[in-house]
Amino acid sequence: MLIRALILAAVAIYVVFWARALLDVARRPDLSASAKAGWAIVMLVLPFAGLVLYTMLRPARPQADRR
């Protein structure tokens, strides 16, 4: 029972992070439409790897705001 609850919690947290990353891609003004589509496709086809890559490669918030 405890293991199921932990797995459910981990999946819920992952889905929230994944949805937030997709929304972040859609809202970024510094990306072209093709780059946004590319990131969205990568995150849809390779959910875990795409999310990790996007999180590691996206610029920090102040750096993105300067552009």
N, C-alpha and C positions, 0 to 999 in steps of 0.2 A: 504494500500500500504506500509506504513512504517513497519507494523507488519510483512508482508511477507518478506521484505528486512532484517529485524532483524533475522527472523527465518532462512532465507537462509544463512545469515552470520554466525549464530551459527552452522548450519549444516556443512558449509564449514570448519570452524575452527575445529569442532569435527573430521571430516574426515581427515584433515591434521594431527591432533594429533594421531589418530588411525593408520594411515599409518606409521607415524614416529615411533610409538611404535612397530609395527610389524617389521619394518626394524631394529630397535634397538635389538629386540629379535634375529633376524637372524644373526646379526653381533657380538653378545657378545661371546667372546672366553671362558668365564668362565662357560658357560652353556653347558651341554651335549646335544646331539641331541634329546634325549627324553624330556628333560626339555624345549628345544626350541619348540618342537612340542606341548608339553602340554600348554605352554603359548600362542602359536598361536591359538590352538583350543579354549582355554578359551576366548581369545579376539574375536574370530569369532562367538562363540556360545552366549556369553554374552558380547556384544560389550561395553556397557557403564561400567558395573561392572568390566569386565576384564581389561579395560583400566585404571580405577581408581586403582584397586588392583595392577596391574603391576607398575604403577607410584609410588604408595606408598611403595612397597616392593623391588623395584630394588635398588641396592647399588648406592651410590653417585659416580660420575665419578672418582675422585682420588682413592677411595677405590677399584673400579673395575680395575683401571690401575695397582695397586700394585700387583694384582694376576697375 
